[in-house]
C-alpha cells in the first residue's frame, strides 16, 4: 500500500524493490523471498518500517518454494512487464 514499495501480503513484505543513487551511479535491487529463513528478521526492523513484517512464498503457500522454481517465470514476467530482453553472461542459480 502507498507509500510502501514492494509486494505486500497484508502487513508483511514479500518482495522488496530498491534504488540507490550516489556518485553518479544508480543501483537497482529486487529481493523476492522464496524460502527465506524469516527468523533473522526478528532482530531488526525490516525496511525501517515499524509494525510491518516480512513473509515468503513458502510461508504463504504452506510448502517449500525454491528459487529455481520461480526464477524462469519471474524473469519471463519481468521481460514482459518492462518490455525488455534480459541478457546474462552466466547461467542463473
N, CA, C and O atoms as CSV, one atom per row, in Angstrom:
chain,resi,resn,atom,element,x,y,z
A,1,UNK,N,N,0.835,-1.198,0.000
A,1,UNK,CA,C,0.000,0.000,0.000
A,1,UNK,C,C,0.876,1.257,0.000
A,1,UNK,O,O,1.922,1.268,0.649
A,2,UNK,N,N,0.478,2.303,-0.704
A,2,UNK,CA,C,1.268,3.541,-0.690
A,2,UNK,C,C,1.426,4.039,0.734
A,2,UNK,O,O,0.473,3.925,1.505
A,3,UNK,N,N,2.533,4.568,1.123
A,3,UNK,CA,C,3.700,4.888,0.292
A,3,UNK,C,C,4.756,3.791,0.275
A,3,UNK,O,O,5.895,4.060,-0.106
A,4,UNK,N,N,4.427,2.569,0.671
A,4,UNK,CA,C,5.407,1.486,0.757
A,4,UNK,C,C,5.627,0.838,-0.608
A,4,UNK,O,O,4.672,0.520,-1.317
A,5,UNK,N,N,6.897,0.647,-0.966
A,5,UNK,CA,C,7.215,-0.029,-2.221
A,5,UNK,C,C,7.271,-1.527,-1.996
A,5,UNK,O,O,7.298,-1.992,-0.857
A,6,UNK,N,N,7.289,-2.278,-3.079
A,6,UNK,CA,C,7.405,-3.726,-2.993
A,6,UNK,C,C,6.069,-4.415,-3.164
A,6,UNK,O,O,5.068,-3.807,-3.542
A,7,UNK,N,N,6.088,-5.701,-2.874
A,7,UNK,CA,C,4.878,-6.528,-2.948
A,7,UNK,C,C,4.545,-6.958,-1.530
A,7,UNK,O,O,5.406,-7.463,-0.809
A,8,UNK,N,N,3.288,-6.755,-1.129
A,8,UNK,CA,C,2.861,-6.993,0.241
A,8,UNK,C,C,1.767,-8.039,0.306
A,8,UNK,O,O,0.931,-8.142,-0.592
A,9,UNK,N,N,1.785,-8.813,1.382
A,9,UNK,CA,C,0.710,-9.728,1.753
A,9,UNK,C,C,0.218,-9.223,3.104
A,9,UNK,O,O,0.800,-9.548,4.139
A,10,UNK,N,N,-0.841,-8.436,3.101
A,10,UNK,CA,C,-1.295,-7.807,4.338
A,10,UNK,C,C,-0.253,-6.831,4.831
A,10,UNK,O,O,0.140,-5.925,4.096
A,11,UNK,N,N,0.211,-6.996,6.078
A,11,UNK,CA,C,1.236,-6.127,6.654
A,11,UNK,C,C,2.635,-6.713,6.539
A,11,UNK,O,O,3.551,-6.263,7.228
A,12,UNK,N,N,2.813,-7.709,5.682
A,12,UNK,CA,C,4.117,-8.349,5.529
A,12,UNK,C,C,4.624,-8.214,4.100
A,12,UNK,O,O,3.898,-8.456,3.136
A,13,UNK,N,N,5.888,-7.823,3.990
A,13,UNK,CA,C,6.502,-7.622,2.679
A,13,UNK,C,C,6.995,-8.957,2.127
A,13,UNK,O,O,7.690,-9.705,2.813
A,14,UNK,N,N,6.631,-9.240,0.896
A,14,UNK,CA,C,7.042,-10.453,0.200
A,14,UNK,C,C,8.197,-10.170,-0.746
A,14,UNK,O,O,9.087,-11.004,-0.913
A,15,UNK,N,N,8.187,-9.002,-1.362
A,15,UNK,CA,C,9.180,-8.658,-2.373
A,15,UNK,C,C,9.608,-7.210,-2.161
A,15,UNK,O,O,8.777,-6.302,-2.160
A,16,UNK,N,N,10.906,-7.001,-1.981
A,16,UNK,CA,C,11.438,-5.656,-1.771
A,16,UNK,C,C,12.059,-5.143,-3.065
A,16,UNK,O,O,12.714,-5.879,-3.803
A,17,UNK,N,N,11.835,-3.867,-3.313
A,17,UNK,CA,C,12.387,-3.213,-4.503
A,17,UNK,C,C,13.102,-1.960,-4.029
A,17,UNK,O,O,12.560,-1.196,-3.231
A,18,UNK,N,N,14.320,-1.747,-4.518
A,18,UNK,CA,C,15.056,-0.575,-4.073
A,18,UNK,C,C,15.893,0.040,-5.166
A,18,UNK,O,O,16.287,-0.623,-6.125
A,19,UNK,N,N,16.158,1.323,-5.001
A,19,UNK,CA,C,17.035,2.070,-5.904
A,19,UNK,C,C,17.955,2.910,-5.038
A,19,UNK,O,O,17.513,3.537,-4.075
A,20,UNK,N,N,19.231,2.922,-5.380
A,20,UNK,CA,C,20.210,3.738,-4.671
A,20,UNK,C,C,20.951,4.590,-5.692
A,20,UNK,O,O,21.411,4.085,-6.716
A,21,UNK,N,N,21.063,5.868,-5.412
A,21,UNK,CA,C,21.785,6.785,-6.290
A,21,UNK,C,C,22.885,7.458,-5.489
A,21,UNK,O,O,22.661,7.914,-4.367
A,22,UNK,N,N,24.068,7.515,-6.067
A,22,UNK,CA,C,25.175,8.198,-5.401
A,22,UNK,C,C,26.403,8.223,-6.282
A,22,UNK,O,O,26.681,7.258,-6.994
A,23,UNK,N,N,27.141,9.323,-6.240
A,23,UNK,CA,C,28.367,9.477,-7.031
A,23,UNK,C,C,28.154,9.155,-8.510
A,23,UNK,O,O,28.983,8.503,-9.144
A,24,UNK,N,N,27.030,9.625,-9.042
A,24,UNK,CA,C,26.692,9.462,-10.462
A,24,UNK,C,C,26.491,8.000,-10.865
A,24,UNK,O,O,26.628,7.652,-12.038
A,25,UNK,N,N,26.165,7.149,-9.891
A,25,UNK,CA,C,25.906,5.730,-10.155
A,25,UNK,C,C,24.540,5.382,-9.584
A,25,UNK,O,O,24.221,5.739,-8.450
A,26,UNK,N,N,23.743,4.686,-10.374
A,26,UNK,CA,C,22.434,4.238,-9.918
A,26,UNK,C,C,22.444,2.719,-9.825
A,26,UNK,O,O,22.833,2.039,-10.774
A,27,UNK,N,N,22.018,2.189,-8.690
A,27,UNK,CA,C,21.926,0.744,-8.486
A,27,UNK,C,C,20.470,0.394,-8.224
A,27,UNK,O,O,19.743,1.156,-7.586
A,28,UNK,N,N,20.050,-0.760,-8.719
A,28,UNK,CA,C,18.683,-1.238,-8.524
A,28,UNK,C,C,18.758,-2.583,-7.824
A,28,UNK,O,O,19.728,-3.325,-7.984
A,29,UNK,N,N,17.744,-2.887,-7.058
A,29,UNK,CA,C,17.725,-4.175,-6.388
A,29,UNK,C,C,16.314,-4.706,-6.234
A,29,UNK,O,O,15.341,-3.955,-6.157
A,30,UNK,N,N,16.236,-6.022,-6.191
A,30,UNK,CA,C,14.950,-6.677,-6.009
A,30,UNK,C,C,15.190,-7.948,-5.212
A,30,UNK,O,O,16.096,-8.720,-5.526
A,31,UNK,N,N,14.389,-8.165,-4.192
A,31,UNK,CA,C,14.509,-9.380,-3.382
A,31,UNK,C,C,13.140,-10.021,-3.254
A,31,UNK,O,O,12.226,-9.438,-2.670
A,32,UNK,N,N,12.999,-11.212,-3.795
A,32,UNK,CA,C,11.763,-11.984,-3.681
A,32,UNK,C,C,12.020,-13.111,-2.692
A,32,UNK,O,O,12.837,-13.994,-2.952
A,33,UNK,N,N,11.332,-13.084,-1.568
A,33,UNK,CA,C,11.526,-14.106,-0.534
A,33,UNK,C,C,10.827,-15.392,-0.945
A,33,UNK,O,O,9.600,-15.479,-0.937
A,34,UNK,N,N,11.626,-16.384,-1.303
A,34,UNK,CA,C,11.068,-17.685,-1.707
A,34,UNK,C,C,11.027,-18.639,-0.521
A,34,UNK,O,O,9.951,-19.043,-0.079
A,35,UNK,N,N,12.191,-18.994,-0.011
A,35,UNK,CA,C,12.267,-19.927,1.116
A,35,UNK,C,C,13.222,-19.366,2.166
A,35,UNK,O,O,14.021,-20.095,2.753
A,36,UNK,N,N,13.123,-18.070,2.386
A,36,UNK,CA,C,13.985,-17.336,3.301
A,36,UNK,C,C,13.719,-17.737,4.747
A,36,UNK,O,O,12.572,-17.947,5.144
A,37,UNK,N,N,14.802,-17.843,5.535
A,37,UNK,CA,C,14.669,-18.059,6.975
A,37,UNK,C,C,14.220,-16.736,7.586
A,37,UNK,O,O,15.035,-15.835,7.783
A,38,UNK,N,N,12.953,-16.616,7.881
A,38,UNK,CA,C,12.375,-15.359,8.344
A,38,UNK,C,C,12.746,-15.010,9.783
A,38,UNK,O,O,12.497,-13.885,10.216
A,39,UNK,N,N,13.335,-15.942,10.536
A,39,UNK,CA,C,13.671,-15.648,11.935
A,39,UNK,C,C,14.734,-14.558,12.051
A,39,UNK,O,O,14.802,-13.881,13.077
A,40,UNK,N,N,15.559,-14.373,11.031
A,40,UNK,CA,C,16.566,-13.309,11.059
A,40,UNK,C,C,15.911,-11.939,11.174
A,40,UNK,O,O,16.501,-11.019,11.741
A,41,UNK,N,N,14.710,-11.790,10.650
A,41,UNK,CA,C,14.029,-10.503,10.684
A,41,UNK,C,C,13.483,-10.163,12.074
A,41,UNK,O,O,13.038,-9.039,12.303
A,42,UNK,N,N,13.514,-11.128,13.004
A,42,UNK,CA,C,13.087,-10.861,14.377
A,42,UNK,C,C,14.050,-9.902,15.091
A,42,UNK,O,O,13.694,-9.316,16.113
A,43,UNK,N,N,15.260,-9.743,14.558
A,43,UNK,CA,C,16.306,-8.952,15.202
A,43,UNK,C,C,16.434,-7.534,14.643
A,43,UNK,O,O,17.255,-6.753,15.123
A,44,UNK,N,N,15.635,-7.199,13.638
A,44,UNK,CA,C,15.724,-5.879,13.007
A,44,UNK,C,C,14.315,-5.331,12.760
A,44,UNK,O,O,13.321,-6.033,12.946
A,45,UNK,N,N,14.252,-4.094,12.348
A,45,UNK,CA,C,13.001,-3.502,11.870
A,45,UNK,C,C,13.103,-3.551,10.347
A,45,UNK,O,O,13.758,-2.700,9.746
A,46,UNK,N,N,12.462,-4.541,9.712
A,46,UNK,CA,C,12.612,-4.719,8.268
A,46,UNK,C,C,12.251,-3.452,7.496
A,46,UNK,O,O,11.188,-2.863,7.691
A,47,UNK,N,N,13.158,-3.053,6.622
A,47,UNK,CA,C,12.970,-1.881,5.755
A,47,UNK,C,C,12.729,-0.606,6.563
A,47,UNK,O,O,12.286,0.402,6.013
A,48,UNK,N,N,13.017,-0.647,7.864
A,48,UNK,CA,C,12.815,0.516,8.707
A,48,UNK,C,C,11.356,0.849,8.965
A,48,UNK,O,O,11.037,1.966,9.375
A,49,UNK,N,N,10.474,-0.097,8.732
A,49,UNK,CA,C,9.030,0.129,8.875
A,49,UNK,C,C,8.515,-0.515,10.155
A,49,UNK,O,O,8.302,-1.727,10.205
A,50,UNK,N,N,8.317,0.291,11.183
A,50,UNK,CA,C,7.790,-0.205,12.452
A,50,UNK,C,C,6.410,-0.832,12.255
A,50,UNK,O,O,5.575,-0.291,11.531
A,51,UNK,N,N,6.177,-1.969,12.900
A,51,UNK,CA,C,4.867,-2.610,12.864
A,51,UNK,C,C,4.579,-3.406,11.608
A,51,UNK,O,O,3.478,-3.934,11.453
A,52,UNK,N,N,5.546,-3.503,10.708
A,52,UNK,CA,C,5.385,-4.285,9.480
A,52,UNK,C,C,6.293,-5.498,9.560
A,52,UNK,O,O,7.287,-5.483,10.286
A,53,UNK,N,N,5.964,-6.540,8.829
A,53,UNK,CA,C,6.766,-7.754,8.867
A,53,UNK,C,C,7.218,-8.171,7.482
A,53,UNK,O,O,7.101,-7.418,6.515
A,54,UNK,N,N,7.727,-9.363,7.407
A,54,UNK,CA,C,8.145,-9.957,6.136
A,54,UNK,C,C,7.526,-11.342,6.030
A,54,UNK,O,O,7.164,-11.956,7.033
A,55,UNK,N,N,7.411,-11.814,4.818
A,55,UNK,CA,C,6.893,-13.152,4.582
A,55,UNK,C,C,7.619,-13.744,3.383
A,55,UNK,O,O,8.440,-13.074,2.757
A,56,UNK,N,N,7.322,-14.979,3.068
A,56,UNK,CA,C,7.938,-15.655,1.925
A,56,UNK,C,C,6.867,-16.425,1.161
A,56,UNK,O,O,5.773,-16.674,1.668
A,57,UNK,N,N,7.205,-16.790,-0.060
A,57,UNK,CA,C,6.291,-17.626,-0.842
A,57,UNK,C,C,6.041,-18.956,-0.138
A,57,UNK,O,O,4.911,-19.444,-0.100
A,58,UNK,N,N,7.110,-19.541,0.424
A,58,UNK,CA,C,6.961,-20.821,1.132
A,58,UNK,C,C,5.997,-20.690,2.307
A,58,UNK,O,O,5.141,-21.550,2.512
A,59,UNK,N,N,6.138,-19.615,3.076
A,59,UNK,CA,C,5.249,-19.404,4.228
A,59,UNK,C,C,3.811,-19.211,3.775
A,59,UNK,O,O,2.897,-19.819,4.333
A,60,UNK,N,N,3.602,-18.375,2.775
A,60,UNK,CA,C,2.249,-18.062,2.317
A,60,UNK,C,C,1.558,-19.260,1.667
A,60,UNK,O,O,0.347,-19.428,1.808
A,61,UNK,N,N,2.318,-20.089,0.959
A,61,UNK,CA,C,1.728,-21.234,0.259
A,61,UNK,C,C,1.726,-22.511,1.098
A,61,UNK,O,O,1.094,-23.500,0.728
A,62,UNK,N,N,2.429,-22.488,2.219
A,62,UNK,CA,C,2.462,-23.654,3.095
A,62,UNK,C,C,3.227,-24.827,2.515
A,62,UNK,O,O,2.981,-25.977,2.878
A,63,UNK,N,N,4.154,-24.538,1.613
A,63,UNK,CA,C,5.012,-25.590,1.036
A,63,UNK,C,C,6.329,-24.960,0.618
A,63,UNK,O,O,6.397,-23.750,0.401
A,64,UNK,N,N,7.377,-25.770,0.503
A,64,UNK,CA,C,8.691,-25.256,0.121
A,64,UNK,C,C,8.673,-24.761,-1.323
A,64,UNK,O,O,8.310,-25.501,-2.237
A,65,UNK,N,N,9.068,-23.503,-1.517
A,65,UNK,CA,C,9.170,-22.918,-2.847
A,65,UNK,C,C,10.617,-22.463,-3.027
A,65,UNK,O,O,11.032,-21.458,-2.451
A,66,UNK,N,N,11.376,-23.200,-3.819
A,66,UNK,CA,C,12.786,-22.886,-4.051
A,66,UNK,C,C,12.925,-21.817,-5.134
A,66,UNK,O,O,12.049,-21.650,-5.983
A,67,UNK,N,N,14.033,-21.109,-5.084
A,67,UNK,CA,C,14.311,-20.058,-6.064
A,67,UNK,C,C,14.256,-20.620,-7.482
A,67,UNK,O,O,13.706,-19.983,-8.380
A,68,UNK,N,N,14.823,-21.808,-7.687
A,68,UNK,CA,C,14.840,-22.366,-9.054
A,68,UNK,C,C,13.440,-22.690,-9.580
A,68,UNK,O,O,13.268,-22.875,-10.785
A,69,UNK,N,N,12.436,-22.763,-8.696
A,69,UNK,CA,C,11.051,-22.979,-9.143
A,69,UNK,C,C,10.416,-21.713,-9.690
A,69,UNK,O,O,9.520,-21.782,-10.531
A,70,UNK,N,N,10.867,-20.564,-9.226
A,70,UNK,CA,C,10.228,-19.299,-9.618
A,70,UNK,C,C,11.090,-18.436,-10.530
A,70,UNK,O,O,10.594,-17.465,-11.103
A,71,UNK,N,N,12.369,-18.768,-10.675
A,71,UNK,CA,C,13.278,-17.891,-11.416
A,71,UNK,C,C,12.856,-17.676,-12.868
A,71,UNK,O,O,12.747,-16.535,-13.315
A,72,UNK,N,N,12.619,-18.755,-13.605
A,72,UNK,CA,C,12.266,-18.614,-15.025
A,72,UNK,C,C,10.939,-17.873,-15.231
A,72,UNK,O,O,10.894,-16.935,-16.026
A,73,UNK,N,N,9.854,-18.265,-14.539
A,73,UNK,CA,C,8.611,-17.497,-14.739
A,73,UNK,C,C,8.738,-16.047,-14.273
A,73,UNK,O,O,8.129,-15.155,-14.865
A,74,UNK,N,N,9.520,-15.799,-13.222
A,74,UNK,CA,C,9.723,-14.431,-12.765
A,74,UNK,C,C,10.437,-13.608,-13.840
A,74,UNK,O,O,10.005,-12.503,-14.167
A,75,UNK,N,N,11.517,-14.141,-14.383
A,75,UNK,CA,C,12.271,-13.415,-15.412
A,75,UNK,C,C,11.429,-13.208,-16.672
A,75,UNK,O,O,11.504,-12.149,-17.296
A,76,UNK,N,N,10.633,-14.203,-17.052
A,76,UNK,CA,C,9.731,-14.052,-18.207
A,76,UNK,C,C,8.735,-12.911,-17.971
A,76,UNK,O,O,8.506,-12.086,-18.856
A,77,UNK,N,N,8.156,-12.871,-16.793
A,77,UNK,CA,C,7.200,-11.808,-16.463
A,77,UNK,C,C,7.879,-10.443,-16.418
A,77,UNK,O,O,7.313,-9.448,-16.870
A,78,UNK,N,N,9.088,-10.400,-15.874
A,78,UNK,CA,C,9.842,-9.149,-15.815
A,78,UNK,C,C,10.046,-8.588,-17.218
A,78,UNK,O,O,9.823,-7.401,-17.460
A,79,UNK,N,N,10.476,-9.458,-18.145
A,79,UNK,CA,C,10.696,-9.022,-19.527
A,79,UNK,C,C,9.415,-8.512,-20.166
A,79,UNK,O,O,9.431,-7.523,-20.898
A,80,UNK,N,N,8.311,-9.182,-19.891
A,80,UNK,CA,C,7.025,-8.777,-20.472
A,80,UNK,C,C,6.565,-7.430,-19.900
A,80,UNK,O,O,6.158,-6.541,-20.648
A,81,UNK,N,N,6.632,-7.286,-18.578
A,81,UNK,CA,C,6.158,-6.059,-17.942
A,81,UNK,C,C,7.017,-4.860,-18.340
A,81,UNK,O,O,6.489,-3.780,-18.607
A,82,UNK,N,N,8.327,-5.043,-18.380
A,82,UNK,CA,C,9.226,-3.926,-18.671
A,82,UNK,C,C,9.625,-3.846,-20.146
A,82,UNK,O,O,10.466,-3.031,-20.526
A,83,UNK,N,N,9.010,-4.702,-20.974
A,83,UNK,CA,C,9.253,-4.688,-22.421
A,83,UNK,C,C,10.747,-4.629,-22.729
A,83,UNK,O,O,11.229,-3.721,-23.406
A,84,UNK,N,N,11.468,-5.636,-22.206
A,84,UNK,CA,C,12.914,-5.666,-22.375
A,84,UNK,C,C,13.373,-7.105,-22.607
A,84,UNK,O,O,12.598,-8.052,-22.481
A,85,UNK,N,N,14.638,-7.238,-22.945
A,85,UNK,CA,C,15.261,-8.547,-23.084
A,85,UNK,C,C,16.401,-8.621,-22.081
A,85,UNK,O,O,17.298,-7.778,-22.094
A,86,UNK,N,N,16.371,-9.618,-21.218
A,86,UNK,CA,C,17.427,-9.813,-20.238
A,86,UNK,C,C,18.541,-10.621,-20.852
A,86,UNK,O,O,18.293,-11.590,-21.570
A,87,UNK,N,N,19.768,-10.230,-20.575
A,87,UNK,CA,C,20.954,-10.911,-21.086
A,87,UNK,C,C,21.823,-11.281,-19.907
A,87,UNK,O,O,22.070,-10.457,-19.026
A,88,UNK,N,N,22.287,-12.519,-19.885
A,88,UNK,CA,C,23.147,-12.985,-18.808
A,88,UNK,C,C,24.403,-13.605,-19.380
A,88,UNK,O,O,24.356,-14.299,-20.396
A,89,UNK,N,N,25.521,-13.354,-18.731
A,89,UNK,CA,C,26.775,-13.939,-19.185
A,89,UNK,C,C,27.016,-15.307,-18.552
A,89,UNK,O,O,27.940,-16.022,-18.941
A,90,UNK,N,N,26.181,-15.670,-17.572
A,90,UNK,CA,C,26.288,-16.982,-16.934
A,90,UNK,C,C,24.909,-17.507,-16.608
A,90,UNK,O,O,23.932,-16.758,-16.585
A,91,UNK,N,N,24.841,-18.778,-16.360
A,91,UNK,CA,C,23.565,-19.409,-16.028
A,91,UNK,C,C,23.097,-18.965,-14.652
A,91,UNK,O,O,23.910,-18.890,-13.730
A,92,UNK,N,N,21.795,-18.663,-14.481
A,92,UNK,CA,C,21.286,-18.282,-13.158
A,92,UNK,C,C,21.357,-19.442,-12.170
A,92,UNK,O,O,21.360,-20.611,-12.555
A,93,UNK,N,N,21.414,-19.092,-10.907
A,93,UNK,CA,C,21.343,-20.092,-9.862
A,93,UNK,C,C,22.640,-20.362,-9.245
A,93,UNK,O,O,22.733,-21.191,-8.340
